[in-house]
Amino acid sequence: PPIRPPPVMAARPTNLTELPDDDYRKHPNVIRRSIDKAREHLSVLDDYESSR
């Protein structure tokens, strides 16, 4: 059978969107975990400061 060319338009539109450069989800997993850990640390410090 002959090889068909790719379709002109996708059958379904993609749900992929480009994330902004400052979005933490754009970082690799190691960096993302580091960011989450820092946020948790700041949250604990904030809770401690507000309970004084």
C-alpha positions in Angstrom: 0.0 0.0 0.0 1.2 3.5 -0.6 2.5 5.6 2.3 0.0 8.4 3.1 1.2 11.9 4.1 0.4 13.1 7.6 -3.0 14.7 8.1 -3.2 18.4 7.4 -4.9 19.1 10.8 -4.9 17.0 14.0 -8.1 15.0 14.5 -8.4 16.4 18.0 -6.9 19.7 19.3 -4.1 19.1 21.8 -4.5 20.2 25.4 -0.8 21.0 25.8 0.0 24.5 26.7 3.4 26.2 27.1 4.1 27.1 30.7 5.6 30.5 31.6 9.3 30.4 32.3 8.7 31.2 36.0 6.2 28.4 36.5 7.7 25.9 38.9 6.1 23.0 37.0 8.5 23.6 34.2 11.5 22.6 36.3 12.9 19.1 36.5 11.5 16.9 39.4 14.6 17.4 41.6 14.3 21.2 41.4 10.5 21.0 41.9 11.0 18.9 45.1 13.5 21.4 46.3 11.1 24.3 45.7 8.3 22.3 47.5 10.6 21.6 50.4 11.5 25.3 50.7 7.8 26.3 50.6 7.0 23.8 53.4 9.9 25.1 55.5 8.7 28.7 55.1 5.2 27.6 56.0 6.4 26.0 59.2 8.4 29.1 60.0 5.4 31.3 59.4 3.2 29.1 61.6 5.8 29.3 64.3 6.1 33.1 64.1 2.3 33.6 64.1 1.9 31.4 67.2 4.3 33.5 69.3 
